[in-house]
Amino acid sequence: MSAGTPNRRPIGCDQNGVPLVGQIDERHRFHVGFQAQDFDIDELGHVNNAVWVIWIQEASMAHWLMAARPEDRDRFVAVVLRHEVDYRGNVREGDEISAVTWISGTPRGARYVRRTEFHDSNGRAIVTALTHWAMVDRETGKLVRVRAEMAAPFVCNDEQFKETK
């Protein structure tokens, strides 16, 4: 993992720079939890919309750090092109939520689409997001094609899961 900017916590990591702990399921989806803190809460008493975007990026980057091949983690970084977020519920200070994120479809060139869902303690989806990302070479700063071997730890062949949907 790149050292990044000194004194800055890497996205997808805890305060000590260690990737967030989560689980990857059989469909290559990454599951991680968050708890709303005092500084996440806006004047309406619930998690601010900007915090949800931060959590989308945190979950996405933690997934990358956990699943990507070491040589890919060191050489490439993903950048956001577009977020689409739907809010269906609120979270208050102290509430715990679970996030699940996955690559949707097959990457095309340097671009890919990632979905993220946040569920409350009852399992209800309260925030859903679709984010367009692009892969960038850290050294050159240029877009790079997402090769099949790079995508393999993230892409699920849904054909094998049709019976369980």
ZAMARGU-4260 file (C-alpha; in steps of 0.2 Angstrom, whole numbers, plus 5000, padded with zeros to 4 digits):
<rodrens>
0) 5000/5000/5000 | 5006/5017/4996 | 5012/5029/5010 | 5000/5042/5004 | 5001/5060/5011
5) 5010/5061/5028 | 4999/5062/5043 | 4983/5057/5033 | 4974/5041/5036 | 4972/5031/5020
10) 4954/5029/5014 | 4948/5012/5019 | 4959/5011/5034 | 4957/5014/5053 | 4966/5028/5062
15) 4982/5017/5063 | 4982/5015/5044 | 4976/4997/5045 | 4963/4992/5032 | 4945/4991/5039
20) 4940/4973/5044 | 4926/4966/5034 | 4921/4950/5026 | 4920/4944/5008 | 4906/4933/5003
25) 4905/4919/4990 | 4899/4932/4977 | 4914/4943/4980 | 4904/4956/4990 | 4912/4965/5004
30) 4903/4967/5021 | 4909/4980/5034 | 4901/4989/5048 | 4900/5007/5053 | 4894/5016/5069
35) 4888/5034/5068 | 4898/5046/5079 | 4894/5063/5086 | 4904/5072/5072 | 4894/5062/5058
40) 4878/5070/5064 | 4870/5086/5056 | 4858/5099/5063 | 4843/5087/5059 | 4850/5074/5071
45) 4855/5061/5059 | 4870/5056/5048 | 4874/5070/5036 | 4873/5066/5017 | 4892/5070/5015
50) 4896/5056/5028 | 4887/5043/5018 | 4898/5047/5003 | 4913/5046/5014 | 4907/5029/5020
55) 4904/5023/5002 | 4922/5027/4998 | 4928/5019/5015 | 4919/5003/5011 | 4925/5003/4993
60) 4943/5006/4997 | 4943/4993/5011 | 4936/4980/4999 | 4950/4984/4986 | 4963/4983/5000
65) 4957/4967/5006 | 4954/4958/4990 | 4966/4965/4977 | 4982/4957/4973 | 4997/4965/4982
70) 5005/4971/4966 | 4989/4979/4960 | 4986/4988/4977 | 5004/4995/4976 | 5003/5001/4957
75) 4985/5006/4955 | 4972/5017/4963 | 4953/5020/4959 | 4946/5037/4958 | 4927/5042/4958
80) 4919/5048/4942 | 4901/5049/4949 | 4891/5045/4964 | 4872/5042/4963 | 4865/5040/4981
85) 4847/5036/4986 | 4842/5040/5004 | 4828/5030/5012 | 4831/5031/5030 | 4840/5040/5044
90) 4854/5035/5056 | 4857/5043/5073 | 4872/5045/5084 | 4877/5028/5091 | 4867/5018/5078
95) 4877/5004/5070 | 4874/5000/5051 | 4881/4987/5040 | 4887/4990/5022 | 4889/4979/5008
100) 4898/4984/4992 | 4902/4975/4975 | 4907/4977/4957 | 4892/4977/4946 | 4894/4970/4929
105) 4911/4969/4920 | 4924/4983/4920 | 4925/4992/4903 | 4942/4999/4899 | 4948/5009/4914
110) 4930/5011/4921 | 4919/5000/4932 | 4903/5002/4942 | 4901/4998/4961 | 4886/4996/4971
115) 4885/5000/4990 | 4870/4997/5001 | 4869/5002/5020 | 4857/4992/5031 | 4850/4996/5048
120) 4849/4984/5063 | 4833/4977/5056 | 4842/4973/5039 | 4832/4987/5030 | 4842/4996/5016
125) 4842/5014/5021 | 4855/5021/5009 | 4860/5013/4992 | 4873/5020/4980 | 4879/5017/4962
130) 4897/5024/4960 | 4907/5025/4943 | 4925/5023/4946 | 4941/5023/4935 | 4957/5014/4938
135) 4973/5025/4938 | 4991/5021/4938 | 4999/5029/4953 | 5016/5033/4945 | 5009/5041/4929
140) 4992/5047/4935 | 4985/5040/4919 | 4969/5029/4916 | 4973/5010/4914 | 4962/4996/4908
145) 4956/4985/4921 | 4963/4968/4916 | 4954/4952/4919 | 4966/4946/4932 | 4964/4963/4942
150) 4945/4961/4941 | 4944/4943/4946 | 4944/4945/4965 | 4929/4957/4963 | 4918/4950/4949
155) 4905/4937/4952 | 4898/4926/4938 | 4880/4927/4943 | 4875/4912/4933 | 4880/4901/4947
160) 4869/4910/4959 | 4853/4911/4949 | 4844/4897/4959 | 4848/4907/4976 | 4841/4924/4971
</rodrens>
